[in-house]
Amino acid sequence: MSSFERLDAGPVADTVARLESRIAARFPDRGLLAVVGELGVLTADVAEGSSAIRVRLRWVRLASRLAAVVVLVATVTIFGLALRDAVRIGPERTFEWVPLIESAINDLVFAGLALWFLYALPQRLERGHLLDLLHRLRSLAHIVDMHQLTKDPERLRPDFVKTDTMVKVDLDRGEMERYLDYCSEMLSLIGKVAALCAEESRDSLVLTTVSDLETLTTGMSRKIWQKISLLPSEGARPVAD
């Protein structure tokens, strides 16, 4: 398979690691560093979990298929023997066949449910694992959004009026631009890690959740770039709190 047909976890993890080192160099004492560290952990979980879950699902799929074959063979055998005995020594009057037919239908329904459960078991296990990872990624995206929330470019303007309830932001113009850019990059990488989950599944719920998460991070990133575009010219300093 061509390397351009599949998103690999290795380059994504390397990009997250580089972003973490860049944030550590500029903002070593800020909470954003811990957030990108958590993103690195999640990326590793997706990469390592993908290999582990593929092996586990292979065994679960084999076991479920074998169990399904056993249920199917047992159902066919039992119904074959029951039908033979019913034809040989069954009820003589027609209405006496009604409870037998009803019981046979109930047994067939239960056997069908058992076969469906066994067939869908691997997919449900895979779906649960991936949805848990996607939930953690969604929570991380909101945490990144909280970190950029108070980074208001308006406070760098010379005519900005401070209030007593202002959150202290000790960043100059260049630092705020870099901080917001790091938040945007992190949101983009969260979307890429979510896309790694889609590489491991064709489940409609997983794919929909990945798409929703990518839409969420794109919207958050767009909001950040609107802030960056509103930053004043170089040399501006934040209003003292």
Phi and psi in degrees as GROMACS dihedral restraints (atoms count N, CA, C in turn):
[ dihedral_restraints ]
;  ai    aj    ak    al  type     phi  dphi    fc
    3     4     5     6     1   -64.1    20    10
    4     5     6     7     1   144.3    20    10
    6     7     8     9     1   -65.9    20    10
    7     8     9    10     1   -15.0    20    10
    9    10    11    12     1   -91.5    20    10
   10    11    12    13     1     0.6    20    10
   12    13    14    15     1   -98.1    20    10
   13    14    15    16     1    -3.4    20    10
   15    16    17    18     1  -148.5    20    10
   16    17    18    19     1   137.8    20    10
   18    19    20    21     1   -83.2    20    10
   19    20    21    22     1   119.8    20    10
   21    22    23    24     1   -92.3    20    10
   22    23    24    25     1   144.4    20    10
   24    25    26    27     1   -72.0    20    10
   25    26    27    28     1   -29.9    20    10
   27    28    29    30     1   -58.5    20    10
   28    29    30    31     1   -55.9    20    10
   30    31    32    33     1   -60.7    20    10
   31    32    33    34     1   -35.7    20    10
   33    34    35    36     1   -64.2    20    10
   34    35    36    37     1   -44.4    20    10
   36    37    38    39     1   -63.4    20    10
   37    38    39    40     1   -39.5    20    10
   39    40    41    42     1   -63.7    20    10
   40    41    42    43     1   -39.9    20    10
   42    43    44    45     1   -66.0    20    10
   43    44    45    46     1   -40.2    20    10
   45    46    47    48     1   -62.9    20    10
   46    47    48    49     1   -41.4    20    10
   48    49    50    51     1   -64.0    20    10
   49    50    51    52     1   -39.9    20    10
   51    52    53    54     1   -65.9    20    10
   52    53    54    55     1   -40.4    20    10
   54    55    56    57     1   -63.2    20    10
   55    56    57    58     1   -39.8    20    10
   57    58    59    60     1   -61.7    20    10
   58    59    60    61     1   -42.0    20    10
   60    61    62    63     1   -67.7    20    10
   61    62    63    64     1   -35.3    20    10
   63    64    65    66     1   -67.4    20    10
   64    65    66    67     1   -41.6    20    10
   66    67    68    69     1   -66.8    20    10
   67    68    69    70     1   -39.3    20    10
   69    70    71    72     1   -63.1    20    10
   70    71    72    73     1   -33.5    20    10
   72    73    74    75     1   -71.2    20    10
   73    74    75    76     1   -35.2    20    10
   75    76    77    78     1   -98.4    20    10
   76    77    78    79     1   -37.8    20    10
   78    79    80    81     1  -131.0    20    10
   79    80    81    82     1    65.1    20    10
   81    82    83    84     1   -69.1    20    10
   82    83    84    85     1   -19.9    20    10
   84    85    86    87     1  -105.2    20    10
   85    86    87    88     1     8.5    20    10
   87    88    89    90     1  -102.8    20    10
   88    89    90    91     1   156.1    20    10
   90    91    92    93     1   -66.0    20    10
   91    92    93    94     1   -18.2    20    10
   93    94    95    96     1   -61.0    20    10
   94    95    96    97     1   -29.3    20    10
   96    97    98    99     1   -65.4    20    10
   97    98    99   100     1   -40.7    20    10
   99   100   101   102     1   -66.9    20    10
  100   101   102   103     1   -33.4    20    10
  102   103   104   105     1   -67.0    20    10
  103   104   105   106     1   -45.5    20    10
  105   106   107   108     1   -68.3    20    10
  106   107   108   109     1   -29.1    20    10
  108   109   110   111     1   -64.0    20    10
  109   110   111   112     1   -40.1    20    10
  111   112   113   114     1   -65.9    20    10
  112   113   114   115     1   -35.6    20    10
  114   115   116   117     1   -63.6    20    10
  115   116   117   118     1   -37.7    20    10
  117   118   119   120     1   -62.4    20    10
  118   119   120   121     1   -40.1    20    10
  120   121   122   123     1   -64.5    20    10
  121   122   123   124     1   -43.4    20    10
  123   124   125   126     1   -64.3    20    10
  124   125   126   127     1   -39.4    20    10
  126   127   128   129     1   -62.8    20    10
  127   128   129   130     1   -41.7    20    10
  129   130   131   132     1   -64.8    20    10
  130   131   132   133     1   -38.8    20    10
  132   133   134   135     1   -62.1    20    10
  133   134   135   136     1   -41.1    20    10
  135   136   137   138     1   -66.2    20    10
  136   137   138   139     1   -44.3    20    10
  138   139   140   141     1   -66.1    20    10
  139   140   141   142     1   -48.1    20    10
  141   142   143   144     1   -72.5    20    10
  142   143   144   145     1   -38.1    20    10
  144   145   146   147     1   -65.9    20    10
  145   146   147   148     1   -31.4    20    10
  147   148   149   150     1   -61.5    20    10
  148   149   150   151     1   -45.7    20    10
  150   151   152   153     1   -68.2    20    10
  151   152   153   154     1   -42.9    20    10
  153   154   155   156     1   -66.2    20    10
  154   155   156   157     1   -42.8    20    10
  156   157   158   159     1   -70.6    20    10
  157   158   159   160     1   -30.4    20    10
  159   160   161   162     1   -63.1    20    10
  160   161   162   163     1   -42.4    20    10
  162   163   164   165     1   -66.6    20    10
  163   164   165   166     1   -45.1    20    10
  165   166   167   168     1   -63.6    20    10
  166   167   168   169     1   -42.8    20    10
  168   169   170   171     1   -66.9    20    10
  169   170   171   172     1   -31.1    20    10
  171   172   173   174     1   -62.3    20    10
  172   173   174   175     1   -42.6    20    10
  174   175   176   177     1   -71.5    20    10
  175   176   177   178     1   -40.2    20    10
  177   178   179   180     1   -63.6    20    10
  178   179   180   181     1   -41.5    20    10
  180   181   182   183     1   -63.5    20    10
  181   182   183   184     1   -42.3    20    10
  183   184   185   186     1   -63.3    20    10
  184   185   186   187     1   -44.8    20    10
  186   187   188   189     1   -65.3    20    10
  187   188   189   190     1   -40.6    20    10
  189   190   191   192     1   -67.6    20    10
  190   191   192   193     1   -37.2    20    10
  192   193   194   195     1   -66.7    20    10
  193   194   195   196     1   -41.6    20    10
  195   196   197   198     1   -62.9    20    10
  196   197   198   199     1   -42.6    20    10
  198   199   200   201     1   -63.8    20    10
  199   200   201   202     1   -38.3    20    10
  201   202   203   204     1   -64.3    20    10
  202   203   204   205     1   -40.2    20    10
  204   205   206   207     1   -63.6    20    10
  205   206   207   208     1   -41.9    20    10
  207   208   209   210     1   -61.7    20    10
  208   209   210   211     1   -45.4    20    10
  210   211   212   213     1   -62.6    20    10
  211   212   213   214     1   -42.3    20    10
  213   214   215   216     1   -65.4    20    10
  214   215   216   217     1   -46.8    20    10
  216   217   218   219     1   -63.5    20    10
  217   218   219   220     1   -43.2    20    10
  219   220   221   222     1   -63.5    20    10
  220   221   222   223     1   -41.0    20    10
  222   223   224   225     1   -64.3    20    10
  223   224   225   226     1   -46.5    20    10
  225   226   227   228     1   -63.2    20    10
  226   227   228   229     1   -42.7    20    10
  228   229   230   231     1   -63.6    20    10
  229   230   231   232     1   -46.7    20    10
  231   232   233   234     1   -63.7    20    10
  232   233   234   235     1   -43.6    20    10
  234   235   236   237     1   -69.6    20    10
  235   236   237   238     1   -32.7    20    10
  237   238   239   240     1   -64.6    20    10
  238   239   240   241     1   -45.6    20    10
  240   241   242   243     1   -66.3    20    10
  241   242   243   244     1   -40.5    20    10
  243   244   245   246     1   -64.8    20    10
  244   245   246   247     1   -40.4    20    10
  246   247   248   249     1   -65.7    20    10
  247   248   249   250     1   -39.4    20    10
  249   250   251   252     1   -62.1    20    10
  250   251   252   253     1   -45.8    20    10
  252   253   254   255     1   -67.4    20    10
  253   254   255   256     1   -36.0    20    10
  255   256   257   258     1   -65.4    20    10
  256   257   258   259     1   -37.9    20    10
  258   259   260   261     1   -69.4    20    10
  259   260   261   262     1   -37.7    20    10
  261   262   263   264     1   -75.5    20    10
  262   263   264   265     1   -51.4    20    10
  264   265   266   267     1  -126.6    20    10
  265   266   267   268     1    23.5    20    10
  267   268   269   270     1   -71.3    20    10
  268   269   270   271     1  -178.2    20    10
  270   271   272   273     1   -59.4    20    10
  271   272   273   274     1   148.6    20    10
  273   274   275   276     1   -88.8    20    10
  274   275   276   277     1   -26.8    20    10
  276   277   278   279     1   -99.9    20    10
  277   278   279   280     1   148.8    20    10
  279   280   281   282     1   -62.8    20    10
  280   281   282   283     1   -44.3    20    10
  282   283   284   285     1   -65.6    20    10
  283   284   285   286     1   -19.9    20    10
  285   286   287   288     1   -73.7    20    10
  286   287   288   289     1   -13.8    20    10
  288   289   290   291     1   -78.5    20    10
  289   290   291   292     1   -18.3    20    10
  291   292   293   294     1   -58.4    20    10
  292   293   294   295     1   -51.9    20    10
  294   295   296   297     1   -63.6    20    10
  295   296   297   298     1   -32.0    20    10
  297   298   299   300     1   -66.4    20    10
  298   299   300   301     1   -43.2    20    10
  300   301   302   303     1   -66.0    20    10
  301   302   303   304     1   -41.1    20    10
  303   304   305   306     1   -61.2    20    10
  304   305   306   307     1   -43.7    20    10
  306   307   308   309     1   -64.4    20    10
  307   308   309   310     1   -38.7    20    10
  309   310   311   312     1   -64.9    20    10
  310   311   312   313     1   -40.3    20    10
  312   313   314   315     1   -64.2    20    10
  313   314   315   316     1   -43.4    20    10
  315   316   317   318     1   -60.5    20    10
  316   317   318   319     1   -43.4    20    10
  318   319   320   321     1   -64.2    20    10
  319   320   321   322     1   -39.1    20    10
  321   322   323   324     1   -65.2    20    10
  322   323   324   325     1   -38.9    20    10
  324   325   326   327     1   -63.6    20    10
  325   326   327   328     1   -45.8    20    10
  327   328   329   330     1   -64.7    20    10
  328   329   330   331     1   -38.2    20    10
  330   331   332   333     1   -65.2    20    10
  331   332   333   334     1   -39.9    20    10
  333   334   335   336     1   -64.1    20    10
  334   335   336   337     1   -40.8    20    10
  336   337   338   339     1   -63.3    20    10
  337   338   339   340     1   -40.3    20    10
  339   340   341   342     1   -64.0    20    10
  340   341   342   343     1   -41.9    20    10
  342   343   344   345     1   -64.1    20    10
  343   344   345   346     1   -43.0    20    10
  345   346   347   348     1   -62.9    20    10
  346   347   348   349     1   -42.5    20    10
  348   349   350   351     1   -61.5    20    10
  349   350   351   352     1   -45.7    20    10
  351   352   353   354     1   -66.8    20    10
  352   353   354   355     1   -37.0    20    10
  354   355   356   357     1   -69.2    20    10
  355   356   357   358     1   -38.0    20    10
  357   358   359   360     1   -88.7    20    10
  358   359   360   361     1    -6.9    20    10
  360   361   362   363     1   -57.7    20    10
  361   362   363   364     1   -48.7    20    10
  363   364   365   366     1   -59.4    20    10
  364   365   366   367     1   -40.9    20    10
  366   367   368   369     1   -65.3    20    10
  367   368   369   370     1   -38.9    20    10
  369   370   371   372     1   -67.2    20    10
  370   371   372   373     1   -38.0    20    10
  372   373   374   375     1   -64.9    20    10
  373   374   375   376     1   -43.6    20    10
  375   376   377   378     1   -63.6    20    10
  376   377   378   379     1   -43.1    20    10
  378   379   380   381     1   -61.4    20    10
  379   380   381   382     1   -44.6    20    10
  381   382   383   384     1   -61.2    20    10
  382   383   384   385     1   -42.3    20    10
  384   385   386   387     1   -64.2    20    10
  385   386   387   388     1   -46.2    20    10
  387   388   389   390     1   -70.1    20    10
  388   389   390   391     1   -38.0    20    10
  390   391   392   393     1   -65.7    20    10
  391   392   393   394     1   -32.9    20    10
  393   394   395   396     1   -64.9    20    10
  394   395   396   397     1   -43.4    20    10
  396   397   398   399     1   -63.5    20    10
  397   398   399   400     1   -41.7    20    10
  399   400   401   402     1   -66.8    20    10
  400   401   402   403     1   -34.2    20    10
  402   403   404   405     1   -64.1    20    10
  403   404   405   406     1   -41.5    20    10
  405   406   407   408     1   -65.5    20    10
  406   407   408   409     1   -38.0    20    10
  408   409   410   411     1   -66.5    20    10
  409   410   411   412     1   -39.7    20    10
  411   412   413   414     1   -63.7    20    10
  412   413   414   415     1   -42.7    20    10
  414   415   416   417     1   -62.0    20    10
  415   416   417   418     1   -39.6    20    10
  417   418   419   420     1   -65.8    20    10
  418   419   420   421     1   -37.1    20    10
  420   421   422   423     1   -61.7    20    10
  421   422   423   424     1   -41.0    20    10
  423   424   425   426     1   -67.8    20    10
  424   425   426   427     1   -33.1    20    10
  426   427   428   429     1   -65.5    20    10
  427   428   429   430     1   -43.2    20    10
  429   430   431   432     1   -59.6    20    10
  430   431   432   433     1   -42.4    20    10
  432   433   434   435     1   -62.6    20    10
  433   434   435   436     1   -36.7    20    10
  435   436   437   438     1   -65.0    20    10
  436   437   438   439     1   -35.3    20    10
  438   439   440   441     1   -68.0    20    10
  439   440   441   442     1   -32.8    20    10
  441   442   443   444     1   -90.0    20    10
  442   443   444   445     1    -8.3    20    10
  444   445   446   447     1   -60.0    20    10
  445   446   447   448     1   -40.4    20    10
  447   448   449   450     1   -89.8    20    10
  448   449   450   451     1    -0.5    20    10
  450   451   452   453     1   -84.6    20    10
  451   452   453   454     1    78.6    20    10
  453   454   455   456     1   -92.4    20    10
  454   455   456   457     1   118.6    20    10
  456   457   458   459     1   -65.5    20    10
  457   458   459   460     1   -19.1    20    10
  459   460   461   462     1   -63.0    20    10
  460   461   462   463     1   -30.3    20    10
  462   463   464   465     1   -72.2    20    10
  463   464   465   466     1    -9.9    20    10
  465   466   467   468     1   -86.3    20    10
  466   467   468   469     1    -8.6    20    10
  468   469   470   471     1   -75.3    20    10
  469   470   471   472     1   144.3    20    10
  471   472   473   474     1   -65.7    20    10
  472   473   474   475     1   -23.4    20    10
  474   475   476   477     1   -96.5    20    10
  475   476   477   478     1    11.6    20    10
  477   478   479   480     1   -71.5    20    10
  478   479   480   481     1   136.0    20    10
  480   481   482   483     1  -105.0    20    10
  481   482   483   484     1   121.1    20    10
  483   484   485   486     1   -81.2    20    10
  484   485   486   487     1   162.3    20    10
  486   487   488   489     1  -128.9    20    10
  487   488   489   490     1   168.2    20    10
  489   490   491   492     1   -71.4    20    10
  490   491   492   493     1   -18.2    20    10
  492   493   494   495     1   -98.3    20    10
  493   494   495   496     1     8.3    20    10
  495   496   497   498     1   -64.8    20    10
  496   497   498   499     1   141.8    20    10
  498   499   500   501     1   -81.6    20    10
  499   500   501   502     1   132.8    20    10
  501   502   503   504     1   -69.9    20    10
  502   503   504   505     1   125.4    20    10
  504   505   506   507     1  -130.9    20    10
  505   506   507   508     1    98.1    20    10
  507   508   509   510     1   -92.3    20    10
  508   509   510   511     1    60.4    20    10
  510   511   512   513     1  -123.6    20    10
  511   512   513   514     1   135.6    20    10
  513   514   515   516     1   -82.8    20    10
  514   515   516   517     1  -174.8    20    10
  516   517   518   519     1   -61.6    20    10
  517   518   519   520     1   -46.7    20    10
  519   520   521   522     1   -64.8    20    10
  520   521   522   523     1   -41.0    20    10
  522   523   524   525     1   -67.2    20    10
  523   524   525   526     1   -39.7    20    10
  525   526   527   528     1   -66.2    20    10
  526   527   528   529     1   -40.0    20    10
  528   529   530   531     1   -62.1    20    10
  529   530   531   532     1   -43.4    20    10
  531   532   533   534     1   -66.9    20    10
  532   533   534   535     1   -39.6    20    10
  534   535   536   537     1   -62.1    20    10
  535   536   537   538     1   -47.5    20    10
  537   538   539   540     1   -64.7    20    10
  538   539   540   541     1   -36.9    20    10
  540   541   542   543     1   -64.6    20    10
  541   542   543   544     1   -40.0    20    10
  543   544   545   546     1   -63.0    20    10
  544   545   546   547     1   -40.8    20    10
  546   547   548   549     1   -61.8    20    10
  547   548   549   550     1   -42.4    20    10
  549   550   551   552     1   -63.5    20    10
  550   551   552   553     1   -43.4    20    10
  552   553   554   555     1   -62.2    20    10
  553   554   555   556     1   -39.4    20    10
  555   556   557   558     1   -65.8    20    10
  556   557   558   559     1   -40.3    20    10
  558   559   560   561     1   -63.6    20    10
  559   560   561   562     1   -39.7    20    10
  561   562   563   564     1   -62.3    20    10
  562   563   564   565     1   -40.8    20    10
  564   565   566   567     1   -69.9    20    10
  565   566   567   568     1   -32.7    20    10
  567   568   569   570     1   -60.5    20    10
  568   569   570   571     1   -41.4    20    10
  570   571   572   573     1   -62.8    20    10
  571   572   573   574     1   -37.7    20    10
  573   574   575   576     1   -68.7    20    10
  574   575   576   577     1   -39.2    20    10
  576   577   578   579     1   -65.5    20    10
  577   578   579   580     1   -38.5    20    10
  579   580   581   582     1   -61.4    20    10
  580   581   582   583     1   -39.2    20    10
  582   583   584   585     1   -64.0    20    10
  583   584   585   586     1   -29.2    20    10
  585   586   587   588     1   -61.6    20    10
  586   587   588   589     1   -35.0    20    10
  588   589   590   591     1   -65.0    20    10
  589   590   591   592     1   -37.0    20    10
  591   592   593   594     1   -67.2    20    10
  592   593   594   595     1   -25.6    20    10
  594   595   596   597     1   -65.7    20    10
  595   596   597   598     1   -23.3    20    10
  597   598   599   600     1   -98.3    20    10
  598   599   600   601     1     0.8    20    10
  600   601   602   603     1  -149.4    20    10
  601   602   603   604     1   151.4    20    10
  603   604   605   606     1  -118.4    20    10
  604   605   606   607     1    15.9    20    10
  606   607   608   609     1   -68.3    20    10
  607   608   609   610     1   131.9    20    10
  609   610   611   612     1   -63.1    20    10
  610   611   612   613     1   -37.8    20    10
  612   613   614   615     1   -66.8    20    10
  613   614   615   616     1   -41.3    20    10
  615   616   617   618     1   -63.7    20    10
  616   617   618   619     1   -45.7    20    10
  618   619   620   621     1   -64.5    20    10
  619   620   621   622     1   -38.3    20    10
  621   622   623   624     1   -65.8    20    10
  622   623   624   625     1   -41.1    20    10
  624   625   626   627     1   -65.0    20    10
  625   626   627   628     1   -40.5    20    10
  627   628   629   630     1   -61.9    20    10
  628   629   630   631     1   -45.4    20    10
  630   631   632   633     1   -61.5    20    10
  631   632   633   634     1   -42.2    20    10
  633   634   635   636     1   -64.1    20    10
  634   635   636   637     1   -39.4    20    10
  636   637   638   639     1   -67.9    20    10
  637   638   639   640     1   -39.4    20    10
  639   640   641   642     1   -64.7    20    10
  640   641   642   643     1   -39.1    20    10
  642   643   644   645     1   -63.5    20    10
  643   644   645   646     1   -41.0    20    10
  645   646   647   648     1   -61.8    20    10
  646   647   648   649     1   -48.9    20    10
  648   649   650   651     1   -68.0    20    10
  649   650   651   652     1   -34.3    20    10
  651   652   653   654     1   -65.0    20    10
  652   653   654   655     1   -41.9    20    10
  654   655   656   657     1   -64.4    20    10
  655   656   657   658     1   -41.2    20    10
  657   658   659   660     1   -64.8    20    10
  658   659   660   661     1   -42.2    20    10
  660   661   662   663     1   -64.2    20    10
  661   662   663   664     1   -38.8    20    10
  663   664   665   666     1   -62.2    20    10
  664   665   666   667     1   -39.0    20    10
  666   667   668   669     1   -64.4    20    10
  667   668   669   670     1   -37.9    20    10
  669   670   671   672     1   -65.9    20    10
  670   671   672   673     1   -43.5    20    10
  672   673   674   675     1   -67.9    20    10
  673   674   675   676     1   -26.1    20    10
  675   676   677   678     1   -65.6    20    10
  676   677   678   679     1   -38.1    20    10
  678   679   680   681     1   -64.7    20    10
  679   680   681   682     1   -44.2    20    10
  681   682   683   684     1   -60.7    20    10
  682   683   684   685     1   -38.4    20    10
  684   685   686   687     1   -68.1    20    10
  685   686   687   688     1   -20.3    20    10
  687   688   689   690     1   -92.3    20    10
  688   689   690   691     1    -1.4    20    10
  690   691   692   693     1   -63.5    20    10
  691   692   693   694     1   138.4    20    10
  693   694   695   696     1   -70.6    20    10
  694   695   696   697     1   179.2    20    10
  696   697   698   699     1   -65.2    20    10
  697   698   699   700     1   165.4    20    10
  699   700   701   702     1   -59.1    20    10
  700   701   702   703     1   147.3    20    10
  702   703   704   705     1    98.3    20    10
  703   704   705   706     1    -6.9    20    10
  705   706   707   708     1   -73.6    20    10
  706   707   708   709     1   146.0    20    10
  708   709   710   711     1  -118.1    20    10
  709   710   711   712     1   150.7    20    10
  711   712   713   714     1   -69.1    20    10
  712   713   714   715     1   152.1    20    10
  714   715   716   717     1   -69.9    20    10
  715   716   717   718     1   131.6    20    10
  717   718   719   720     1   -68.0    20    10
  718   719   720   721     1   140.1    20    10
